[in-house]
């Protein structure tokens, strides 16, 4: 009789971005996604030099400080600064290769939004990203999945799956759509509010709000 106990593999969700600043539009959907998938860790990855942007508004040290504060009393979140330690563009594939080398048995799920998925085949080594991880796409509730699928490059369609049970059978190569509560906030909007002296306190973690005000960021 086989007495070996099966154990669930470690499930790591990854959320990257400039976080300039980090806000509730980043963290609230990430929490919801983690609950949906049964994950106990979301790694927040501030980008150093994003390939699609020329620069950031706050320095790397300020952005790290804000992400660290957003993780305060949130055991789900973990700050990962590996992308800031690079001297070149922050490519998702490099991060995934490093994580997979460090934790070969972990299941890596990379969170992104609809717009990112629509441009995904233009990402650096996008095929390799799917060889290393699954993608979790947060979409607005009620958005027609078929409508989204009709906009995708045909090469991505075989990777789409329908439910979490299917996802658990695959360590990589799948794309799942998650109907996530819409949080209509952007870092651009927050920077605009700060510049125009409009109250934005409800849009960010209280400690992030205090930090921005103390450091006089985005003025």
N, C-alpha and C positions, 0 to 999 in steps of 0.2 A: 504494500500500500504506500502511495506517495504521500508523505506527510509534509512536504515543502509548502510553506505558506506563500501565497502570492501577495505581492505588495504593489501598491500604486506607484508608478514612476513619478519623480518630481516634476511638477508642472510649473514652468516659469513664464509669466507674461512679460512682455517687453513693450515699453512705450517710450519712443524717442521724440525729440523735438528741441527747438531752441529754448523753450520755456522762458520767454522774454517779454513778460514774466509768466511763470506757471500760474494757472488759475483753475477755478472750479470746472471749467469746460474740459480740462485735462483730467482732473482727479475723480470727479463724480462718475463719468462714464467708465473709467478704469475700474472703479469699485464695483460697479454693476456688472461689468464683464467678468471680473474675477469671481463674483458670486455665481454667475451663470455657469461658468466652467468648473467651479469647485477649486479654484486656485487659491493658494495662500500667500503668494508673493507676486508683486508687480515691480519690476525693475524700471526705474525712471532714468533715462539716458539723455542728459543734456548734450547737445551736439556742439562740437568745437567750430568747425567751418562747414556748415551745411552745403551740399553741392548745389542746391537751388537758390541759395542766397549769397549775397556778396559780403554781408556783415551782420552783426547783431547790434542791438542798441545798448544793452548792458554788458559789462565785462563778464568773462567766464566765471570769475570769482563771485560776482554778485549773483549770477544765475544759479551757481551751485548753492550759494547760501539760501536763496529763495526756495529751491527744491528741497534742501535739507529741512527748512522750516515747514514746508508743506507735508513732509513726512512725520512731523512731530505728533506723537500720540496716535500714529497710524501704523500699526504693526504690519499692515498689508504692503506698505510701500517701502522700497529700498532704493537709495541713491546709488547709482553706478556711474562713476566719473571716467571710465576707460576711454570714451571718445574725446574727452578733453585733454587726454595725455598724448594725443597724436599731433603731429605737426602738419598733417595734410587734411584733406576733406574727410568728413565723417561719413563713411559708407556703412550701411546696415550690414552688408555681407561680411565685412571685417569683424564687426562686433559679434555676429552670430558664429563665425568660425572660432573666435576666441572662447566664447561661452561653451560651445560644443566640445572644444578641446579640454576645457576645465571640467565640464560635467557631461561626459559622453552619453549617459543614460537619461538625462533630463529631456523632457518634451518642451521645446521652445515654441511659444506662440507669440507672433508679432502683431500688435494692435495697430490698425490704421483706419482712416476714414474713407469714405466713398471716393473723394477726389483723388486720393493717393492710389487707390486701386485702379482707377481709370487710366492713370499714367504709369502704372507699375511696370509695364514692359519697357519703359524708357529708363528704369532704374539701373544702376551699375550692377551687372551680373545678377539680374533678377532671377534667372533660372537657378543659380546657386543658392539664392535666398530660399527658394522653395525646396531645395535639396536638404536644407538645414532646419527648416521650421515650417509651421503652419501659419496662415494669416487669418486673423480675426478682424472682420470688417464691421465697424459700428455704423449702422445706418439708422435713419429716423424711423420711429414706429409707424407702421402703415405704408411705408414706401414699398412699392411693388418690386419684389425680387426679380420677376421676369423683366420688368422695365430696366433694371440695372444690368441684368445679364445681356440684354439686347445691345447695351452700349459698350460692353467689354470686348477687347480683342479676342477673336475666336480661340486663340491659343490658350487662353485662361479657362475657358468653359469646362474642359474635362477635370479641372481641379476643384470646381465648386461642389460642396456637399451641403446637405440639408439640416443635419441635426448634430447635437453634441455626442450622441451615442456613436455615430459614425466617426466623428473626430477622434474619439478615444482609441479607435482602432489604427490610427495613423500617426506616426512620429513626425511626419513632415509631408510636404507636397500638397496639402489641402487648403482650401479657402472656404471659410464659413461666414455667413452673414448673420449679424446679431442685431436684432431690433432693440436699439438702445435709446433710453430717454434722451430727448434732445436738450442740450444745454447750449443755448445760443450766445456764446461768449468767444471772443478772440483776443489774443494778445495785442493786436493792432487796435482794437476797440478800447482796451484798457489804457494803452499808451496815449490814445487820443483824449480819453476822459481826463487823464492826469494833466496833459498839456493844456486842456481847456478848463481845468479846475472843476470837473464834474465828479460827484461822489461815485466811487467804484468799490467801496468797502465790501459790499455783499458779493462781489465777483471773485474774491480771492480768499485764501486761508487768512484768519485774523493775524497770525504772526507774519505772513507775507505782507499784508497791508502795513503793519507796523514797521517792517524792514524798509519797504519802499519809501514810506514817509520819513523815516529817520535818515535814510541815505540820500533822500531827495533825488530819486531816480526818475528818469523819463521827463524831466523838466526841460 
